[in-house]
């Protein structure tokens, strides 16, 4: 009986610890970029959707922006093509664009279904809907990589309409150019642009790594929090490279555009979102504004 009571008290402590964070972010927008292994593993997928649904039910206004890269590559190989990448960006010819849009639409509606199974109203859209994401053709170091879009404008009306009517928007990263040609968009770029445009209080990247390290081969160099300026120093010093480089650039860009905090989390950890947002310690890397003097991970 005493042990049972101890367990109950621990649960109460967890709820009390979460209270100031719930109060602080009540009715605030949080953009969650959902990708990586957490999209492929069914159990992790359920955990992420449960987390985001809980955030909505306790007063947050979440927006999910999802990728689908691994699934797109799988379908591209099914039609006998080989996925090609230049500087981390998928080379997207006309046929690949058709496949990408089909796969992203399928993923999008699957996520909508999962959210609605948990009792929250969700609406799946792509960047084409309501003119949400307008793009120019993107080049990679001057190289033509096909139908890959560089976001030039975010029309937030459709997102605000959904949020105001108590829906959880789920966005697939596809957009249109001025000639109404369809373009694939890097999901990190889409999440960052949307977070900046809606003035999100938080932008969260779910990834396949624990967060940032000063030395990726030395686990003792983990960085739990840093300012945008400190992040810039890591980039200019060549300490951060590879696939994390554009992600970190997106993080600092979002902070300088007014997003309060950006978090890089390991989506393979069950309930990583709740652990980062509702606990004092957190589990990932938080990037803060240079003048952020708060001592908690909130």
N, C-alpha and C positions, 0 to 999 in steps of 0.2 A: 504493500500500500504506500509506504514512504517513497519507494522508487517510482511508483506511478505518479505520485504528487510532484516529485522532482522533475519528471518528464513534462508534466503539465506546466510547471513553473517556467521551464526552459522555453516552452512555446510562447508563454506570456511575455517573457523577456525579449524574444525575437520580435513580437508584435510591437512592443513598446519602443524598441530600437528603430523600427521602421516608421514610427509615427511622425517624427520631425521631417523626414523625407517626403512622406505623403502630404503633409501640410504645405511644404515648400513648393511642391510641383503640382499641386491641385490645379486643374484646368490648364496646365502648361503643355505645349506640344513637344513630343519626343519622336524623332525619326529613327527607325531601326533599319539598318541595311542588313538584309538577311541573305546569307550565302554560305558557300563552303560545305564542309561535311554535315553541318547541322541541317542542310537541305536534303541530304541523301539518306541519312540514317532515320528510319521512321520514328524511333523512340525519341531521338534528339529533336526531330521535327515537332513532335507533340509537345515536348517540354518548352520549346521556344514559343509556340503558339499559346500555350497555357500562360507563360510569363507575360506576353504582350496583352492577352485578354485580361489578366489580373491587373496590369497597369491601367487598362481602360476602366475597369470596374472600381478602382480606388481613386479615380479622378484625373488621371493623365489623359492626354489626347494623342494617342499613338498613330503614327503613319508607318506602314511597312513598305520598304522598297526592296524588291527581291531580285536576285540574279537567277541563273539557271545554266551556268556555263558547262558544268559536267554533263547535264542532261542534253544540252545542245550538241556537245561533242559526240555523245553516244548516238544521237539521231543522224548527225552528219556522217558518221562512219557507217551507219546502216544503209545509206544510199551510195556507199562506195567512195566517199570523199575523205580526204585526210584533213583534220583541223590544222590550220596554220595560224601562228601568232607572230606579231612583230612588236617588240617592246611590251609584251604582256597584253596586247590588244588583238582580238580575233580578226583575221582577214575575212571580210564578209562580202562574198560575191552575191549575185542576185538569188541564186538557189539557196545559199546558206542563210540569207536574210529571210527567205520564206520559211525555212526550217526553224530559225531562231524565233520568229514571231509566233509560229505554231506552238513551239515548246513552251515559250514564256506565257502564252495564253493558257495553256494546259496547267502549268505550275500555278499561275495566278488563281484560277478557279478552284484548284485543289486547296489552296490556302484559305480562300473565302469559305469553302465548305467546312474546313477544320475550325475556323473561328466561330462560325455560326452553330456548329455542333456544341460549342461551349456557351451558347446563349447570348452572344454579342452579334449585333448586326454589322456585316462587313460588305464593302463594295469593291470589286476588283476593276481596275482601270489600267490602261496603258498611257504613256505620255502623249499618245495621239488624241486621247479623249479630252474634249473641251479645250484643245490647244495647249495642254499642260506643258509639254516640252517641245520647244522649237529649236531646231539645230542647224548648224552648218556642217558641211562635210569635214571630217577630221583627217588630218594627215599625221603620220608618225615619222618625225625627223625628215619631213619632206616626201615620204613614201606614201603612195596611194594604197590604202588598205581596204578600199571598197566602201560599202554602205555602213560606215561607222560614223556616228554623229558626235559633234562637239556642241554642247548645249549653249545657246545664245540667249534664251529667254525662258522663264518659268511663269506661266499664267496660273496663279494660285486659286482662282475663283472656284474651280471644281473641287479642290481640296477643302477650302473653307466651307463651301456649301455642304459637303459630306460631314465634316466635323461638327458644324452647327446643327446638323440634323441627327447627331449621335451615331453616325456610322464610323467604322474603322476603315480608312482607305488602304487598299493594297495595290501598289503601283508596279507595273512591269516596265522596264527601261527601254522603251521604244519611242521614237519621236518622228516628227515631220520637218522637212525643210520648206523653203518658201514655195517650191514647186509641188509640194505635197508628196514628195518621195519619202518612203519609209526608211528609217535608219536605226540600226542597233546602237545602244548606248551602254557604255561601261556602267555597271550598277553602282559602283562607288561614286562615280561622277554624278549620277542621277540623284543619289541620296544626299550628297553634299549640296548640290544646287537647290534641291527642294528644301533642305534644312535652312539654308541661307534665306531663301525666298519667303518662307513662312515664319522666320524669326524663331526657330525652334530653341527651346532651352537646352535640349540634349540631342546629340547625334551619336548613335551607337553603331559601330561596325562589328558584326559577328564574323570572326575569322577562324583559321585553322592553326593559330598560334596563341600562346598565352598572353601576349602583349609585346611591349618593346624591351629589347636588351641592348646594353651598350656593346656587349660582345655576345653574339648569338650562341657561341660555343661555351659560354660561361653562365650558368644559371644563376649565379650569385649577383650578376649585373642587371637583374630585372629592374625596370623603372616603373614604379606604381603610379607616379604622377609627375608631370613636368609642364612648364609653361610653353606657350607658342614660340616664344623667343628661344627657349632652350631646345625645342624641337628643331627650329631653324639651324641652330648651331650643330646639332647632330647631323643634319642633312648636309650643310656646307662643309663639315669636317669629314665627310665620306664615311661616317660611322653607320648610317642607315643606307641600305642599298636594296637591289632586287625588287620584288613585288611590293615590299613595304614602303618603298620610296614614294610612289604616287599616292598611296593611301595616307601617308603622313603629311604630304603636301595638301591633300584634301582636308585633313584635320586642321592644320594651321590656317588654311584659307577660310574654313567655316568659323573658327574662333574670331578671326579678324573681321568677319562679316556680321558678328554679333551673336553667334551661337554660344551659349554660356559654357558648356562643357562638351567635349568629345571623348568617347570611350572606345578603346579597342579591346574586345573580349574574345576569349576562346569559346566559340560556339559548341565545341565538343564537350564542355563541362555542363552537366545538367543544371538548368535554372541559373545560368551565369548572369542573366539580366537582373534577376531579383537580388542575387548576391552582391552585384556591383552597386545597384541603385539603393538598396534598402539596408545595407550594413555599413558600419563604420570603417571596416578594413577594406572592403571591396576585393576584387580578384583580378582585375585587368589593369590596363594603363589608362589613366585619365589625363587628357590634355586640357589645360586651363588658360584663361586669359592672363596676361602678364600682371594685371592688377587684382587678380583673384586671391584674396587673403584668407579664404575659408580654410579651416583645418580638417574638415571632414571630406569624405569622398563624394558627398552629394553634389 
